[in-house]
Amino acid sequence: MSTLTQPPRTPADESPAETFRPPRYRRPLGIGRDTVVQYGVLAFLAVLVLAPIVPTLYQSIRNRPLYEAGGAFTLRGYTDLFTKAGFGEVALNTLLFASLTTILSLAIAIPMAIVVVRTKLPGGRLIALAMQWPFFISSLILGFGWIIMYGPAGFVSVKVQQLFGSVPWNLYSIPGMALTEAVALAPIAYVFCANALRQSDASLESAAQVCGAGPFRILAQVVVPLLRPPIVYSAILVFSVSIETLSVPLLYGQPVSIDVFSTFLYHNGLQSVDPDYTMLGAASTVILVVTLSLVAVQAKLLKDAARFVSVRGKVTRPRKLDLGWLKWVSIACIWFYVIVGALVPIAGLVMRSFTLVFTPLQSPFRTVTTKNYEIVFDSDNYVQSLYNSMIVAGVGSVVVSALAVFAVMVARRSTFRFGRAVEYLALIPQSLPGIIIGIGFFWAFALAPFGMGSVLQGTIYAVIIAFGMRALPSAFGSVAPAIMQIGGELDNAARVSGADWLMTFFRVLRALITPAFAGALVLTFVIMLKEYSPAVFLSSADNNILGTTMLSLWTQGRAGSVAALATLQIGITAVFVALAGLLMKGKHHA
């Protein structure tokens, strides 16, 4: 099962959809109900996307917080940012962290994708699944696990210190941050490259074999060059995610005063006694410009992607290459990444949740206890955060998946003149940093008319909106391929019978896309369950979620409670990933 998919393709990448000219139901004013729904979807997405962006830009040039009356135009925020705030060092740290994370992620993902898909590998299916599952673990939880096992006082670090006299790694550094983040993000690049390899025509490889080329020459000169589009896409995506990630830089960088973009905003916004909102707005704007520029660079680099097309009308079935004894080396490297990078830290986190003291100086089985879980379930605040996370993920996944279905229908299955705009609006949030979304909605609620902001601010509804916006591109990308695979003759038959666009969807297409909706539902649930960065600025004491609660407990030194909550989140995630596997299996057999 693979619930990770290739990146949603922009309208320019797709061939023109079949044109529909349905007879439309007319209201008394002459406006078809399908038109009302289509404009409604467009308006809703526009408000959702612009709500955090516009207030951020406005705050950056206003000398008072948005929730205060008055104020005047100023550029002081930008001048202070680049002259007084140490932002230059922050920018350099961010560049080093994001670049190193991207390099390590690609170094892990690309060879593994090629080996798993294009070579004869024993247990290849199991390895393919193992390569993906670290994606479903929150970077925050993975960071906790790495500190417990590989930190200065970690279980593995102490053992290595005892055996060799020193520890050859330092988590509390930019390379340490990058390595941990790369383990979490490598599955993204792996899936993009693996999907591209599975869909490509192997005739070029066969031709190279006929000419006498060996397996390594074929991989180096034929397979790798054809991977440029997914490599470029995944590299920029990983780089963008690294710029906006908060968890690992906060856990590793705060003890040694290493700041990146996200932690700079966190320290100067949430933790500051008297935040400079003008400078905070300027910093947010700079980060927003950087991430959106990366998307533009991505589009430019992939402009000539047609040169790499290898899927034609007649496709040669791939013939897997034999690496000989090196296949065992490949298997060892893959399992080393899975076990050392993800399994050991998660196992350590689970063990810590069942012990009072977790150290190699004594057997952890001597202090096995359920006290950490008792503390969690005896505390109303901890139980409430677990309950809130389930509500946010449950309600949000239903709403976001339904919105994604309508967005795809409007963008890909209608004659709506602004269909392309609907698709772009649905995909834009993938380029917006989560912490910027949190800050932006915080200011948006301050500006909301008719007291709407005060109703939403500090409530679980605000968290659902922000998390839902973050998950929308993934839901859209999950649903779009399924809808595009349904033949247009079904729409035409319904419309010949007098059905309009909306009735065609509810009477004909709805049942056919139910499996895709269910898959999007589970995927969105998992994504929203592990999300937390926007909630840093939107949550309150009454609506904390698992991520913010664990972060707060970690700063208080309560590692046992953190481990218990993290284990509960991992268990919930595992159940839904398993459910996703069953749904996708049923979908493939349908």
C-alpha positions in Angstrom: 0.0 0.0 0.0 1.2 3.5 -0.8 -0.8 6.4 0.5 1.9 8.7 -0.6 1.4 9.9 -4.1 3.2 11.9 -6.7 3.0 15.7 -6.4 -0.3 17.1 -7.7 0.2 18.2 -11.2 -0.6 21.7 -12.3 -3.1 22.3 -15.1 -0.3 23.1 -17.5 1.0 19.5 -17.0 -2.2 17.8 -17.9 -3.7 17.3 -21.3 -6.9 19.3 -21.8 -9.9 17.6 -20.2 -12.9 16.6 -22.3 -15.2 19.6 -22.8 -18.7 19.3 -21.3 -21.7 21.4 -22.4 -24.3 20.3 -19.9 -27.8 21.6 -19.9 -28.1 23.6 -16.7 -30.9 23.9 -14.1 -32.0 27.6 -14.0 -32.9 29.5 -10.9 -35.5 32.3 -11.2 -32.7 34.9 -11.6 -31.1 32.9 -14.5 -28.1 31.6 -12.5 -27.6 27.8 -12.7 -27.0 26.0 -9.4 -23.9 24.4 -10.8 -22.5 28.0 -11.4 -23.4 28.9 -7.8 -21.5 25.9 -6.4 -18.5 26.5 -8.7 -18.2 30.2 -7.7 -18.8 29.2 -4.1 -15.8 26.7 -4.2 -13.7 29.4 -5.8 -14.6 32.0 -3.3 -14.1 29.7 -0.3 -10.6 28.7 -1.5 -9.7 32.3 -2.2 -10.6 33.3 1.3 -8.9 30.3 2.9 -5.6 31.0 1.1 -5.6 34.8 1.3 -6.7 34.9 5.0 -3.2 34.2 6.4 -1.3 35.9 3.6 -2.9 39.4 3.4 -2.7 40.2 7.2 0.9 39.0 7.3 1.8 41.5 4.5 -0.2 44.2 6.2 1.3 43.7 9.6 4.8 44.0 8.2 4.2 47.6 7.1 2.1 48.7 10.1 3.7 50.2 13.3 1.1 48.7 15.7 -0.4 45.2 16.2 -3.4 44.6 14.0 -5.7 44.2 17.0 -4.9 47.8 18.1 -6.7 50.8 16.6 -4.7 53.4 14.8 -1.3 52.8 13.4 0.6 54.1 10.4 2.6 52.9 7.4 6.3 52.0 8.2 9.2 50.0 6.9 10.8 49.9 10.3 10.1 46.1 10.6 12.3 45.4 7.6 15.1 47.7 8.6 15.2 46.3 12.1 15.0 42.8 10.8 18.2 43.1 8.7 20.1 45.5 11.0 19.3 44.7 14.7 17.7 41.3 15.0 20.7 39.1 14.0 18.6 37.9 11.0 21.6 37.4 8.8 23.0 34.6 11.0 19.5 33.1 11.2 19.3 33.2 7.3 22.7 31.5 7.0 21.8 28.8 9.6 18.5 28.2 7.7 20.3 27.9 4.4 22.9 25.5 5.8 20.2 23.4 7.5 17.8 23.2 4.5 20.6 22.5 2.0 22.2 19.7 4.1 18.8 18.2 4.8 18.0 18.2 1.1 21.3 16.6 0.1 21.0 13.9 2.8 17.4 13.2 1.9 18.2 12.7 -1.8 21.3 10.7 -1.0 19.1 8.3 0.9 16.1 8.3 -1.4 17.4 8.2 -4.9 19.6 5.1 -4.7 17.0 3.3 -2.7 14.3 4.0 -5.2 16.4 2.8 -8.1 17.5 -0.3 -6.3 14.0 -1.2 -5.1 12.2 -0.6 -8.4 14.8 -1.4 -11.1 16.8 -4.2 -9.7 16.2 -7.7 -8.4 15.9 -7.4 -4.7 14.8 -10.1 -2.3 11.9 -8.8 -0.2 11.5 -5.8 -2.4 7.8 -5.3 -1.5 8.5 -5.3 2.2 11.4 -2.9 1.8 9.3 -0.5 -0.3 6.7 -0.4 2.5 9.4 0.1 5.2 10.9 3.0 3.2 7.6 4.9 3.4 6.4 4.5 7.0 8.8 7.1 8.6 6.8 9.7 6.7 3.7 9.0 8.9 5.7 9.7 12.1 5.7 13.4 13.2 9.2 15.0 13.0 8.5 16.2 16.6 8.1 12.6 17.8 11.1 11.5 15.8 13.1 14.3 17.3 12.1 13.2 20.8 13.1 9.6 20.0 16.5 10.6 18.6 17.3 12.7 21.7 16.3 9.7 24.0 18.6 7.3 22.0 21.3 9.4 20.4 21.4 12.6 22.4 24.3 13.5 24.8 22.7 11.4 27.6 20.9 9.1 25.2 20.7 5.3 25.6 22.9 4.5 22.6 25.2 7.5 23.2 26.1 6.3 26.7 26.7 2.8 25.5 29.0 4.0 22.8 30.8 6.2 25.3 31.4 3.2 27.5 32.7 1.1 24.7 34.8 3.6 22.7 35.5 6.4 25.1 33.7 9.1 22.9 30.6 9.7 20.8 31.3 10.5 17.1 28.2 12.5 16.6 26.5 15.7 18.1 22.8 16.1 17.7 22.8 19.6 19.0 24.3 21.0 15.8 23.2 21.9 12.3 24.4 18.5 10.8 22.6 16.7 13.6 19.4 18.6 12.9 19.7 17.9 9.2 20.3 14.2 9.7 17.2 13.8 11.8 15.1 15.8 9.4 16.4 13.9 6.4 15.3 10.6 7.9 11.8 12.0 8.2 11.7 13.6 4.7 13.6 11.0 2.7 10.4 8.9 2.1 8.9 11.9 0.2 11.7 11.9 -2.4 11.7 8.1 -2.4 8.0 7.9 -3.4 8.3 10.5 -6.1 11.3 8.8 -7.7 9.9 5.3 -7.3 6.6 6.2 -8.9 8.4 7.8 -11.8 10.5 4.7 -12.3 7.4 2.4 -12.2 5.6 4.4 -14.8 8.5 4.8 -17.2 9.2 2.8 -20.3 12.0 0.3 -20.0 12.7 0.2 -23.7 15.7 2.5 -23.4 17.2 0.1 -20.8 16.6 -2.9 -23.1 18.3 -1.0 -25.9 21.3 -0.4 -23.7 21.5 -4.0 -22.7 21.4 -5.0 -26.4 24.4 -2.7 -26.9 26.3 -4.6 -24.2 25.9 -2.1 -21.3 26.2 -3.5 -17.9 23.7 -2.9 -15.0 25.7 -0.1 -13.4 26.2 1.8 -16.7 22.5 1.4 -17.5 21.6 2.8 -14.1 24.1 5.7 -14.4 23.5 6.7 -18.0 19.9 5.8 -18.6 17.8 5.5 -15.4 19.3 8.4 -13.4 19.0 11.1 -16.1 15.3 10.3 -16.6 14.7 11.0 -12.9 15.5 14.7 -13.2 11.8 15.9 -12.9 11.0 13.9 -9.7 14.4 14.8 -8.3 13.9 18.5 -8.9 10.4 18.4 -7.5 11.3 16.5 -4.4 14.5 18.5 -3.8 12.6 21.8 -3.8 9.8 20.3 -1.7 12.2 19.0 0.9 14.1 22.3 0.9 10.9 24.2 1.4 9.7 21.9 4.3 13.2 22.2 5.9 12.9 26.0 5.9 9.5 26.0 7.6 10.0 23.0 10.0 9.9 23.9 13.7 10.2 20.7 15.7 13.7 19.5 15.2 15.4 22.9 15.1 13.6 23.9 18.3 14.5 20.7 20.1 18.1 20.6 19.0 18.9 24.3 18.4 17.4 25.9 21.5 19.9 24.4 24.0 22.9 25.7 22.0 21.3 28.9 20.7 21.1 27.9 17.0 18.2 29.8 15.4 16.6 29.2 12.0 13.7 30.9 10.4 11.0 29.0 12.2 12.6 29.2 15.7 13.3 32.9 15.2 9.6 33.5 14.7 8.8 31.2 17.6 11.2 33.0 20.0 10.3 36.5 18.9 6.6 35.9 18.6 5.3 33.4 21.1 8.0 33.4 23.8 8.8 37.1 23.7 7.3 39.1 26.6 6.7 42.2 24.4 6.7 40.9 20.8 7.6 43.3 18.0 4.7 42.5 15.7 6.0 44.7 12.9 9.3 43.0 12.7 7.6 39.6 13.1 5.4 40.5 10.1 8.5 41.5 8.1 10.2 38.2 9.0 7.1 36.2 8.0 6.9 38.1 4.7 10.5 37.3 3.9 10.0 33.6 4.6 6.8 33.6 2.6 8.6 35.2 -0.4 11.4 32.7 -0.2 9.0 29.7 -0.2 6.9 31.0 -3.0 10.0 31.8 -5.0 11.1 28.2 -4.7 7.8 27.1 -6.2 8.5 29.5 -9.2 12.0 28.1 -9.5 10.5 24.6 -9.5 8.1 25.5 -12.4 11.0 27.0 -14.3 13.3 24.0 -14.0 10.5 21.6 -15.0 9.4 23.7 -17.9 11.1 21.4 -20.4 10.0 18.2 -18.6 8.7 16.8 -21.9 12.3 16.0 -22.8 12.2 13.3 -20.1 8.9 11.6 -21.1 9.4 7.9 -21.4 5.8 6.7 -21.1 4.3 6.2 -24.6 1.4 4.4 -26.1 3.4 1.2 -26.2 5.3 0.5 -23.1 7.9 -2.2 -22.6 7.6 -4.2 -19.4 10.6 -3.4 -17.2 13.2 -6.1 -16.9 14.9 -5.8 -13.6 18.7 -5.6 -13.4 20.8 -8.0 -11.4 23.4 -6.3 -9.2 24.9 -9.6 -8.0 26.4 -9.6 -4.5 25.9 -5.9 -4.3 22.1 -6.4 -3.8 22.9 -7.7 -0.3 24.9 -4.5 0.4 21.8 -2.5 -0.8 19.5 -4.4 1.4 21.8 -3.8 4.4 21.9 -0.1 3.7 18.2 0.2 3.4 17.5 -1.7 6.6 20.2 0.4 8.4 18.3 3.5 7.5 14.9 2.1 8.6 16.2 0.5 11.8 18.8 3.0 13.0 17.0 6.1 11.6 13.4 5.4 12.6 12.8 2.0 14.4 15.4 2.4 17.2 14.3 6.0 18.1 10.6 5.0 18.1 11.4 1.8 20.1 13.3 3.9 22.6 10.4 6.3 22.9 8.0 3.4 23.6 10.4 1.9 26.1 10.8 5.3 27.9 7.0 5.5 28.2 7.0 2.3 30.2 9.9 3.0 32.5 10.8 5.5 35.2 14.5 5.6 34.2 15.8 4.7 30.8 19.5 4.3 30.8 22.0 1.6 29.8 23.5 1.9 33.4 20.7 -0.4 34.5 18.2 -2.7 32.9 15.0 -0.8 31.8 13.0 -3.9 32.8 13.8 -3.3 36.4 11.7 -0.1 36.4 8.9 -1.2 34.1 5.7 0.7 35.0 2.5 2.2 33.7 2.9 5.3 35.8 3.5 7.6 32.8 0.2 6.5 31.3 -1.5 6.9 34.6 -0.3 10.5 34.8 -1.5 11.1 31.3 -5.0 9.7 31.8 -5.3 11.2 35.3 -4.7 14.7 33.9 -7.7 16.5 32.3 -5.3 18.7 30.3 -3.5 15.7 28.7 -6.7 13.8 28.0 -8.2 17.0 26.5 -5.2 17.4 24.2 -5.6 13.8 23.0 -9.3 14.4 22.5 -8.7 17.7 20.7 -6.3 16.0 18.3 -8.8 13.3 17.5 -11.5 15.9 16.9 -9.3 18.1 14.8 -8.1 15.2 12.7 -11.6 13.5 12.5 -13.7 16.6 11.7 -11.0 18.2 9.6 -10.3 15.1 7.4 -14.0 14.9 6.5 -14.3 18.6 5.7 -11.0 18.8 3.8 -11.6 15.6 1.8 -15.1 16.8 0.8 -13.7 20.2 -0.2 -10.9 18.5 -2.2 -13.6 16.4 -4.1 -15.5 19.5 -5.0 -12.3 21.4 -6.0 -11.2 18.6 -8.3 -14.7 18.3 -9.8 -14.7 22.1 -10.5 -11.1 22.1 -11.8 -11.0 18.9 -13.8 -14.6 18.0 -14.5 -16.5 21.1 -15.5 -16.5 23.9 -18.0 -16.0 26.6 -15.3 -14.0 29.4 -16.7 -11.9 29.8 -13.5 -11.3 26.0 -13.1 -7.5 26.5 -13.3 -7.6 29.2 -10.6 -9.5 26.7 -8.4 -6.7 24.1 -8.8 -4.0 26.6 -8.1 -5.7 27.8 -5.0 -6.1 24.3 -3.8 -2.3 23.6 -4.3 -0.9 26.9 -3.0 -0.9 25.9 0.7 1.8 23.3 0.0 4.2 26.2 -0.4 3.1 28.1 2.8 5.1 27.3 5.9 2.9 26.0 8.8 4.2 28.5 11.3 3.4 31.4 8.8 -0.1 29.9 8.5 -0.5 30.0 12.2 0.7 33.6 12.5 -1.3 34.7 9.5 -4.6 33.3 10.8 -3.8 34.8 14.3 -3.7 38.2 12.6 -6.6 37.4 10.3 -8.9 36.7 13.2 -7.8 40.0 14.7 -9.0 41.7 11.5 -12.2 39.6 10.9 -15.4 41.7 10.7 -18.5 41.4 12.7 -16.7 39.9 15.7 -16.0 36.6 13.8 -12.4 36.6 14.8 -13.2 36.7 18.5 -15.5 33.7 18.0 -12.7 31.7 16.4 -9.6 32.9 18.1 -8.2 30.5 20.7 -10.7 27.8 19.8 -10.4 24.3 18.3 -12.2 25.6 15.1 -9.2 27.9 14.4 -6.9 24.9 14.6 -9.1 22.9 12.3 -9.1 25.7 9.7 -5.3 26.0 9.8 -4.6 22.3 9.8 -7.2 21.8 7.0 -5.5 24.3 4.8 -2.2 22.5 5.3 -3.7 19.1 4.4 -5.8 20.3 1.4 -3.1 19.9 -1.3 -2.5 16.3 -0.2 -6.2 15.5 -0.3 -6.5 17.2 -3.7 -3.6 15.1 -5.1 -5.1 12.0 -3.7 -8.6 12.5 -5.3 -7.6 14.0 -8.6 -6.1 10.9 -10.4 -9.2 8.8 -9.5 -11.6 11.4 -10.9 -9.6 11.9 -14.1 -9.6 8.1 -14.7 -13.4 8.0 -15.0 -14.5 8.2 -18.6 -16.4 11.3 -19.8 -19.1 9.2 -21.5 -20.8 8.8 -18.1 -21.1 12.5 -17.7 -22.4 12.9 -21.2 -25.0 10.1 -20.7 -26.3 11.7 -17.6 -26.6 15.1 -19.2 -28.4 13.8 -22.3 -30.9 12.5 -19.8 -31.3 16.1 -18.5 -29.0 16.1 -15.4 -26.9 19.2 -14.8 -23.3 19.2 -13.5 -24.3 19.0 -9.8 -26.8 16.2 -10.3 -24.3 14.3 -12.5 -21.9 14.3 -9.6 -24.4 13.1 -6.9 -26.2 10.6 -9.1 -23.4 9.1 -11.2 -19.9 10.0 -10.1 -20.3 10.0 -6.3 -20.3 6.2 -6.0 -17.4 5.8 -8.3 -15.1 8.1 -6.4 -16.0 6.8 -2.9 -12.8 4.7 -2.7 -10.7 7.7 -3.6 -12.6 9.8 -1.0 -12.0 7.2 1.6 -8.3 7.1 0.8 -8.1 10.9 1.0 -10.0 10.8 4.3 -7.5 8.4 6.0 -4.4 10.2 4.5 -5.7 13.6 5.6 -6.5 12.3 9.1 -3.0 11.1 9.6 -1.5 14.3 8.3 -3.7 16.5 10.5 -3.0 14.2 13.5 0.7 14.7 13.3 0.5 18.4 12.4 1.2 20.9 15.1 3.2 24.0 14.0 0.2 26.3 13.2 -1.3 25.5 16.6 1.7 27.1 18.3 0.1 30.5 17.6 -3.5 29.5 17.5 -4.0 27.1 20.5 -4.9 28.1 24.0 -4.9 26.4 27.4 -8.3 24.9 26.6 -7.6 23.7 23.1 -4.1 22.3 23.2 -3.4 19.4 20.9 -0.9 16.5 21.3 2.0 18.4 19.6 1.8 21.5 21.6 1.2 19.6 24.9 4.3 17.4 24.2 6.4 20.4 23.4 5.4 22.1 26.6 6.0 19.0 28.7 9.5 18.5 27.0 10.6 22.0 28.0 9.5 21.1 31.6 11.7 18.0 31.5 8.8 15.5 31.8 10.2 13.0 29.3 8.0 10.1 30.6 4.7 11.9 29.9 6.0 13.0 26.5 6.9 9.4 25.6 3.5 8.2 26.7 1.6 10.8 24.6 3.9 10.1 21.7 3.3 6.4 21.9 -0.4 7.0 21.9 -0.1 9.1 18.8 2.0 6.5 17.1 -0.6 3.8 17.9 -3.4 5.9 16.5 -1.4 6.6 13.4 -0.5 2.9 12.9 -4.2 2.0 13.1 -5.1 4.5 10.4 -2.2 3.6 8.1 -3.3 0.0 8.4 -6.8 1.1 7.5 -5.5 3.0 4.5 -3.8 -0.2 3.4 -7.0 -2.1 3.5 -8.9 0.6 1.6 -6.3 0.9 -1.1 -6.1 -2.9 -1.5 -9.9 -3.0 -2.0 -9.6 -0.1 -4.4 -7.0 -1.9 -6.5 -9.1 -5.0 -6.7 -12.2 -3.1 -7.6 
